[in-house]
Amino acid sequence: MKSRTLVAVEQQINAMGCEVYEIGLFKPHVPGSGSRQPEMLPRTWDRATLLKSVPWLRYQNSQGRNVYIRPKGEHHLSMVDDLTADAVKRMKAEGFTPSLVVETSPGNFQAWVNHGEILPQRMSTLAARAIAEKFDGDRGAADWRHFGRLAGFTNRKQKYQGTNGDFPFVKIIGNWQAAAYPNAQEFLAAVRKLNAHREAEIARSPMVISDRRLLSIDDFRANPSYGGDGNRIDLAYAVYALSHGLSADSVTQAIGSRDLSKKGSESRQAAYSARTIAKAQARIENGR
């Protein structure tokens, strides 16, 4: 008999409809725990491997790691974070019916919408941010490859821990469907126009931003002034993100979205991210 966790994972990946997934097992810094840095443990698995790995993921979750998922490479989805129940209802009423709604903590939801076609990276980010803005989601968490929580595991944020020591489970809410939302074609036509405008804007000045949105780390990676230097990009993004109110945990996740294996072991990768954040914080404090 399948466990509830396995059933939830299977439902989520069926709704997302991708062949390969990136899994992120994130362990935040907990004061007094003896752990000095937040840690991200990445995995890239196809559907079958992910399902076989559920027992291992459950163990990692029990040891304090939050379990996240996103498609590998360019894809047909947008994840909208930090939604209310009313916002999810509005999405359905206005033709943006999600393929999947996940309750990440009591009264807080993530929605995955299916555009019906694979989107290039920049257009995918614009689409995610437009939907997040339309339905009052988190624009800072809206980009083409942001992690969402994987259902069937617990949300290990300390603020959600109950008096009995338990953490809330991440749950799929309602029915899931691997289908595009009704307004997909009309919405994507508008996003294509915005994307064409943005590309012309970037051609004039790579760092001009006119829609008052927060830049993602992918915007920095696309900026030719950094010459593709990953270390420079990570530091520049960390300074920008921290100075705009993003948490160190969010910045650590963003830095970990590229392959850091050249840095060495997982502990060395975590140390690199921590050093980058510390340098960024020092620059901010010095007014640079």
N, C-alpha and C positions, 0 to 999 in steps of 0.2 A: 504494500500500500504506500502511495506517495505521501511524503511529508507535506505539511502546509507550506513550508518554505519552498520546496521544489515546485509545488503547484503554482505558487505566486510568481516564481522566477520564470517558469514556463509560459505563464500567461503574459508576463511583461515582454518577453522577447518575441512571442508570437505577435503581439500588438505592434511592437517596434518594427518587425519584419526585416531585419538585417541579417547578413550572413556571418559577419565577424564583429565582435564587440571588444571594447577596451573596458576593463574593470579596474577601478581604483579603490584600494583599501587604505583609507586615511585615518591616521591616529593623531588626534590633536594633542597639543601639550596640555597636561592636566597639572595644575600647581600642586606640589607635594607628592607627585607620583614617582619622582626619581627620573622621569624622562625629560631631557633638556630641550628637545626640538620636536616639532610636529613631523610626522613621517607619512610618506605616501608610498604604498607598495603597489606597483602597476602590473597588470597582466593583460595579454591580448589572446582571446580565445574565440574559436568558432562556437556555434550553438551547442554541438554535442559535448565539447570539452567543458563549456560553462555549466551545463546541467550535471555532468559527472563531478564537477568541483564544488557543488553546493555544500556537502558536508565540511569540506575544508574552509569554505567561506563562512559557514556557521561558527566554526571554531575561531576564526580570526575575528568575527563580530563579537564573540563572547569575551575576547581578549581586549576589547576596546576600540576596534577598528570599525569605522563607518564604511558601508559597502556602496559604491557608486558604479554607474554604467553609462556608456555612451557608444554610439556607433563608431566603427573603425573607418577612417577616411571620410570622403564626401558622401553625403547621404540625403534622404528625402524628408527628414524630420526637423522640427524645432521643439525645444524644451522650454516651457515658460514656468518660472519658479515663483514661489511666494504669492500664490493666489488664494483668495478667499473662496468660500463656497458660492457666494453670490457672483463672483467673477466667473467661475466655472459655468454657472447657469447662463450668464450673459454670453459666454462663448458659444454655447449650444444654440441659444436663441438667435444669435447674429450670424450663424453660418460657419462658425469655426469649431465645430464639434471635435473634441480631441479623440485620438485613437485610444488614449489611455490617460486616466487620472489617478495619481498616486497621492495618498495622504501621508506626508512626511513627518508630521507631528500633529497633535490635536488641533483641528481647524485650519491647518496650513497645507496647501496642495501644490503639486507640480502637474502640468499637463503636457503631454507629447502630442503634437499635431502632425499629420501626414500631408505633405504638399502634393503627393502624387507623382513627383519627379525628383531626381537627384539635383541638388542645387550646388553651384560653385561656392567656394568658401565665403567670399565677400557678400554675395547675394544671400547666402544662408544666414549670415550674421545680421544683415539688414532685415530679413524677414522675421527672425527671432525677436529682434528689438522692436520692430513695429508692432508685433502681436503683444509683446510684454507691455509696451506703452499703452496700447489700446485697451488692455484689460487690467491695468494697474499691477502688473507683475514686476519682478525685479529686473530692471534694464541692465544692471551691472552683471547679472548672471546670464544674460541672453547673448550668446554668440554661437558660431557654427559647431563648436565641439565642446560645449560645457557639459560637465557631468550632471546626471540626475541620480536620485537615490534608487537603489534596487529593492523592490518589494520583497517582503518575507524576512527581512532582517530588522534589527532594532536601530533606532536613531540614538547614537551614543553621546549626543551633546549633553553636557552636564546640566544645563538649565532645564532639561526635560526629565531628569531622573526623579522618580517618585520617592516618597518618604520610605517606601519599602525597599528601595535600591533598584527597582526595575526601570527599564527604559521603554518608551512606546515603540510598537512595531510599525514599520512602514507598510501601508496597506493599499491594495488596488480598490478603488471606489467605483461601484457600478459595473457596467459591462464594458468590455474592450472591443475594438474593431480595427482590423488592419486595412483601413480605407481612408481615402483623402476626404477632407472636410468639404462641405458643399461650395464654399466661396473660394476654393483654391485658385481657379484660373483667373478670376477677377482680381484677387489680391496679389497674385504673382505678377500680373501685368503692371500693377502699380509699383511693385517692388523693383521690377526691371527698369522702369523709368527712373526711380530713385538711384538705382545702382549705376546707370549710365551717367547721371548727374554727378554722383560721387567719384566715379573714375575720372571724369573731366576735371573735377576739383582737385583730386590727388595729383593729376598730371601737372597742374599749375603749382601746387604746394603740398607736398606729401603729408604735412601735419595739420592742414586746415580742416577744422571740424565745424560744421554749421548747424547741426541738428541737436546740439546740447547734450549729446549722449556721452557716456564714458567710453573711452577707448578700451579695447581688449588687447591682450598680449599679441593676438594675431595682427592687429593694426600695426604694432611695433615691428613685428616680423616682416610685414609687407613694406615697411618704410626703407627705401634704398639707402638712406643716409647712414644706416647701421652696418651696411655691407654684409648682412647675413651673419654677423658675429653674435652667437647665442648668448655669451656672457654679457656683452654690452646691452643687448636687447632685454635680458632678464633684469639687469640693474635699472635700466631706464624705465621699464614697465613697473618695477617695484616702487620706485620713487613716485611715479605718477599715481599708481593705484593707492598706495598708502596715504598720499597727500590728499586724495579724493575720498577718503573714508572707508576704503575696503579693508577687510581684516587681514592679518598676517596669514591666517589659515587659507583664505581665498587666494592670496598671492602665491603661497606655496603650491596650491593646486595648479594654478596657471603655469608656474615655472615647470612643474612636473608633467605638463602636457606635451613636452618634447622629450626625446630620448636622451636621458642623462647617464646612460650606461658607461660612457667614456669617463665619467667622474669616478668610477669604481663601484664598490659595494653599495648596498642600499643605505648603510649608515653614512658613507661618504657623500652620497647623493643628498641625503637629508642635511648633512653638514654644509654642503654647498648652498642649498636653498636658504638655510639659516644665516649663513654669512652674507648672502646677497641681501636678505631682508635687513640685517643689521647695518650694512653699508647704506642702504636706502634710508633707513631711519636716521642715521647719522647725518646724511646729506640734507634731509628735511629739517632736522633740528638746527643745522648750520645755515639754513635759509638758501640752499643752493637749488 
